[in-house]
Amino acid sequence: MPGHSGKDGVTVEQIADDMQELIENLLGRLEGNDFTTTQFIEVLRSAPEGERAYDAAWRRWGEQERASKMVIHGQVIPLALRRSDRVSWEGYAHDEPDDYAVPAWWKLTPPTG
């Protein structure tokens, strides 16, 4: 089921597509067992290429900054994580602060093969 679209008709799915490779690469470098969406975004933004991708994503959505970041935190990045076979969704992280969305817990899955 397609999501809603931002200005100029861009969709959540299109932005997630654009970020997917970067997110997959980052997931392959993470250590530990689990993390929250908020923690993942912090790690993503700690690298120059991640910060550029994050900025490009919310700007591409085309609404005001806060509203656009709500879409990125609450829809785009969770969609990209759900698409990955490297993690599984473990539930909402209600106690984790995030100014833009209710984050989730994610668990790294062991590599197959």
Secondary structure, DSSP 8 states (H G I E B T S, - for coil): ----B-GGG-BHHHHHHHHHHHHHHHHHH--SSEEEHHHHHHHHHHSHHHHHHHHHHHHHH-S-HHHHHHHIIIIIHHHHHHH-TTEEEEEE-TTS--SSS--EEEEE-----
